[in-house]
Amino acid sequence: KGMQTSEKATITLNVMKMLDPHWLKPNSIETERIITVLDETIVQLELSSLIPRVIESLDRFADVLGPEITNNLMEHQKLSNEMEHLLSSSEEEDTMTAEEQQGCLCLLEQRLKCSVRDVLRLLLANPSLCQALKHEALVRKSPAEMFIKAFKEFRNFMVERILTSPTEEEEKIRFLEGISLQIQKNTEAIVALQTELAAAIRTQEEEIHKKDNVIKDLRSSMQDLTTECKAAIQNTKEEGEKQQEGDLEASQEQCARLQQDVQQLEAQLNALVLEHRASELALLKRKRRMETEIGNWIQKFDEHMEEKQAEYEEIHAAYTEEKNQLSLMMEKHAVLLQEYSQIEEERRRQEEKKEQELKELNTLSLAATRIQAFWKGYLVRSLYGSKLKKKKGKGKGKGKGKGKKSKK
C-alpha cells in the first residue's frame, strides 16, 4: 500500500508539473536556444512597435535618444513617407508600369528592413534606454500589441510543446480523463441522492394526502349522519302531528320515546364527533411529527454536507501543504542526487586508481619473484658447478698417481 501511495503521489506530482508551465525546464542546449530566440523576437517586436510612437514625439525623445539614433529614426521616417507616397500614387495614378512599381516597392521594403534593423541594434545596445522608452511610449494600446500578445501565447505554447515529452503528454491526458471520470461519478452520486430524497419526499406527501382524504371522508360521514338524524326527527314530528288529533296520549308516549331516541342518537353523534376529532388531532400530530422529522432529516443532511465540505477543505489544505513540502524535498533531492553522483564519480576514479596501482604492484611483485628465482637458480648452478669442477679435478689426480705406482 505504501508503494502504491508513493507511486500515485509521484504520478500526481508529474502531472501537476506538466499542467503548470513554470515547472518545465529546458533539458538541452537546442531547447534553450529556441526559447532564447523566441524571447529575443518578442523584445524586438515590442521595440519595433514603439518606433512609430517615438517618431511622432521625436522632439521630446531627442535628448534621450542621442544624435545617432535620432538620425536613423528620421531616415526611417523618410523611408516610411516615401513608401506611403508610392502606395498612394500607385492607387491614384497609373503613370508607372506594374514591374517598375514592384521594383520600387521591393527596394523601399529592403531599405525599411535595414533601417529597422539598424534602429533595433542601436536601441538594444542601450538596455536602460529601452526601458525608458517602454515606460514613456506605452501610454495607449496599438494594433501591434495584439500581435505581440498572440506571439507571446505562441511562445508559451511552443515552450510547453518542446519541454513536454510524449510520455508526459500521455500521463497528462490520462490524469485529465481520470479527473473527468471522477467528476462524472460524483455527479451521478449526487443525482442518485437527490432522486432518493425526492422519492422520500413524494412518499411522505402521498401519506399525508391519504390521511387528509381519510379526514375528509370522516367529516363527510359526520355530516351525512347529522342530516339523516335531522330528517328522522322531522319525519317523527310530522307523524306525531298527524296522529295528535287521533291519539294524543299515544302521541305523547311516542314523542317521549322518540325524544329518548333523539337523545341517544345525539349522544352517539357527540361520541362520534369526539372520536373523529380525537382521531383528527392524532392524525394532525402525526402529520406535524412527520414534517418535523423531515425537517430534521434535511437539517442533518445539510450538517453532514457541511462536515464533508469542511473535511474536504481540510484535506485539500493538507494536500496543498504536502505538495509544497514535496516540491521542496524534490529540489533538495535533486541537489543531493547531484552531489551523490559527484561523490560516486570520485569514488570510481579512486577505485580505478587503486586497481591500477594494485595491478602495477602485482606486476612488480611477479617480476621481482621471477628475478629472485632466476638469481637463486643462477647461484645454485654456479655453486654446484664449482663443486663439480673441484671433484672432477681431484678424481683425475688420484688416477694419475696409481698409474705411476703400477708402472714402477
Phi, psi and omega in degrees: 000319179298319178295318179297319179297317179295320178296316178298318180297321179295316179298317180298318179296317179298318180293322177296324177296319181292322180290332181259111183297339181293339179284338186287133179230145180297139182246010178202163180292321179300319179296316178298323179293318178299315180296319179297318179298317179296316180297318179295324177297319178297316179299317180293324176296317179298316179293323179296323179291340179277341186300313179300320181291322178294322179294323178298325180247046185294327179296323182286327183264002186297319181293326182282324186283322184096165185292322184294311180293323179297317179297318179296322178292321177295319177297319177297321178296320178299316180296321178296318178296319178298319179297315179296318179297318180295318179294319179292321179291326178291331177280326184274315185238154178245047181287327180258157176284168181294323180294318179295317178298318179296321178295317178295318179297316178299317180296313178297324179296317178296319179294321177296318178299314179297321179296317179297319179297319179296316181296316180297321179296319179291322180290319181292338177288347181232088184298323181296324177295321178299315179297319179296319178295322179297318181289325185276322189270334183276070177260322178244159178276148180234161178299336180293333181294329176297318178294320179296317178298316179295322179292323176296318176298320177297322178297312179299320179295316180295319179298316180295321180291322182289318186275353179260120179281163178301324178295315179295324178296318178296318178298321178297316179296317179296320180296316179294322176295321177297320179296315180296323178294319178296320178296320179296318178297316179298321179295318178296321178296319179296318179297320179296317178296319177296322178295317178297319179296318178296320178296319178296319178295318178297321179297317178297318179295321178297318178298317179296321179295320178298317180296320177298322178295320178297318179297318178297319179297318178296318179296318179295322178294323176296317178296319179297318180296319178297318179296318179297319179297316178297319179296320179295319178297319179296317179296320180296319178297319179296317179295324178293321178294323179293322183269002183294319181291319183286314187219087183293315181297315179297324179294319179296316178299316180295322178296319179297318180295317179293326177298320177297319178298320180296318179298318178298317180295320178296321177298316177299318179298314179298319178298317178296319179297316179298317179298315180294323177294321178297314178297322178297316178298319179298317179294321178296318178298317179296321178298314179296321179297319178296319177298319178298317179297319179297316177298320178296318179297319178296318178296318178297320179297317178297316179297320179297318179293324177295318177298318179297320179296317178297318178297319178297316180296320178296316179296320180296319178296316178298321179297318179297317179296316179297324179295319177296316178299320180296320178297319177297317179296324178294321177296315177298321180297320179297318179295314180296323179296321177295316177297320180296319179297321177296317179297316179298319180296319178295318178298318180298318179296318179297318179296318178298321179296316178298317179299320179295317179296321179296319178297316179297320179296318178298319180296316179295320179296317179296318179295318179296319179298316180294320179296316179298317179297316179297319180295317177298318178297320179297317179297317180297315181296318181293322180294309180293328179295317179293320178296319180296320180296320178296317179297319179296323179293319178296318181298320180293323180294317179296322180295320180294320181296317179297323182292321180294317180296320181292326178293322177294000000 
